[in-house]
Amino acid sequence: MSITVDARGLSCPQPVIMTMAKIKELGSGEFIVLVDTDTSKENVSRAATSKGWEVKDIQPDGEGYRIILAKG
Protein backbone atom coordinates (compact mmCIF):
# COMPACT_ATOMS: atom_id res chain seq x y z
CA MET A 1 0.00 0.00 0.00
CA SER A 2 1.70 3.16 -1.16
CA ILE A 3 -0.97 5.86 -0.89
CA THR A 4 -0.19 7.99 2.15
CA VAL A 5 -1.62 11.27 3.41
CA ASP A 6 1.00 12.86 5.65
CA ALA A 7 -0.81 15.29 7.96
CA ARG A 8 1.85 15.34 10.68
CA GLY A 9 2.59 18.78 12.06
CA LEU A 10 -0.77 20.15 10.93
CA SER A 11 -3.53 21.24 13.26
CA CYS A 12 -7.21 20.46 12.78
CA PRO A 13 -9.10 20.74 10.60
CA GLN A 14 -6.27 20.35 8.06
CA PRO A 15 -5.74 16.56 8.56
CA VAL A 16 -9.49 15.98 8.17
CA ILE A 17 -9.65 18.16 5.04
CA MET A 18 -6.70 16.27 3.51
CA THR A 19 -8.26 12.90 4.39
CA MET A 20 -11.63 13.90 2.92
CA ALA A 21 -9.95 15.07 -0.30
CA LYS A 22 -8.22 11.68 -0.64
CA ILE A 23 -11.48 9.81 0.09
CA LYS A 24 -13.23 11.84 -2.63
CA GLU A 25 -10.36 11.26 -5.05
CA LEU A 26 -10.14 7.48 -4.49
CA GLY A 27 -13.78 6.55 -4.00
CA SER A 28 -12.70 3.17 -2.63
CA GLY A 29 -9.55 1.24 -1.81
CA GLU A 30 -7.10 1.61 1.02
CA PHE A 31 -4.72 4.31 2.20
CA ILE A 32 -2.72 5.50 5.19
CA VAL A 33 -3.10 8.76 7.08
CA LEU A 34 -0.22 9.92 9.30
CA VAL A 35 -1.12 12.27 12.16
CA ASP A 36 0.71 13.38 15.27
CA THR A 37 -2.01 14.25 17.79
CA ASP A 38 -4.78 12.34 19.56
CA THR A 39 -7.26 14.97 18.39
CA SER A 40 -6.32 14.50 14.74
CA LYS A 41 -6.48 10.71 15.16
CA GLU A 42 -10.01 10.90 16.55
CA ASN A 43 -11.24 13.50 14.05
CA VAL A 44 -9.81 11.72 11.00
CA SER A 45 -11.26 8.38 12.15
CA ARG A 46 -14.68 9.89 12.80
CA ALA A 47 -14.74 11.76 9.48
CA ALA A 48 -13.73 8.67 7.51
CA THR A 49 -16.33 6.42 9.12
CA SER A 50 -19.00 9.08 8.47
CA LYS A 51 -18.23 8.64 4.76
CA GLY A 52 -18.55 4.85 4.94
CA TRP A 53 -14.85 4.05 5.24
CA GLU A 54 -13.52 1.50 7.72
CA VAL A 55 -10.71 2.26 10.15
CA LYS A 56 -8.79 -0.98 9.65
CA ASP A 57 -5.99 -0.20 12.06
CA ILE A 58 -4.42 2.54 14.14
CA GLN A 59 -0.78 2.03 15.07
CA PRO A 60 1.62 4.21 17.05
CA ASP A 61 4.14 5.66 14.62
CA GLY A 62 6.99 7.66 16.13
CA GLU A 63 5.45 10.70 17.77
CA GLY A 64 2.04 10.08 16.21
CA TYR A 65 -0.24 7.53 14.61
CA ARG A 66 -0.61 5.60 11.37
CA ILE A 67 -4.29 5.21 10.49
CA ILE A 68 -5.23 2.66 7.83
CA LEU A 69 -8.52 3.43 6.10
CA ALA A 70 -10.29 1.14 3.67
CA LYS A 71 -13.49 0.92 1.65
CA GLY A 72 -14.43 -2.05 -0.50
N, C-alpha and C positions, 0 to 999 in steps of 0.2 A: 504494500500500500504506500503510494508515494505522494498522495495529495495531502498537503499539510497547510493549515491556517495558523500562522505564528502570531498570536495576539499578546505575547509576553511584553510586559512593560507598558501596556496600554490600560487606561482606566475605562470603566463602563461609562457609556454603553458601547464603546468601540469594539470590544471582542464579540459582543452579540451582533452588532451590525455586520462585522466581517463574516461571522458564521452564517448569518441569514443570507448574505450575498452568495456564499458558496453553496448553500442549500438550494437557492433559486437557480444557480448556474448548473448544478449537477442534476437536480431532480430526483435522483436515486443513486445508490452506490454506498461507498464508505470513505470516510476521510478522518483526519486527525486535527484536533484543535489544541494548541498549546497556550495555556494561560498561567499566570503566576500569582493569582489571588483566589482565596476561597469564594469571594463574591463573584468573580468572573466565572469560576467553575460552576457555581449554582445557577447563575443567570444564563450561561450558554446552554447548560443541560436543560433547563426549564424551557428556553426558547426553542431548542431543537425538538423536544418532545411535543411541544404545542403545534409543531408543523408535521407531526407524524413520524419523526425520526426516532430511532432507538439509541439510547446511550449504552453501547456495548461494553464499555470498560472505562474506568477512570483510574489512572496510575500516577503515583508521585513521579515527578520528573524534575530532578534538580531542585530548584527553588519553587517549582510550581507543579502543574498537573498536565497530563496527556489524556485528552478526552477522545475516545473513539466513537464516532457517530456512524450509524448505518441506516439505510432504508432499502428494502427489497424492491 
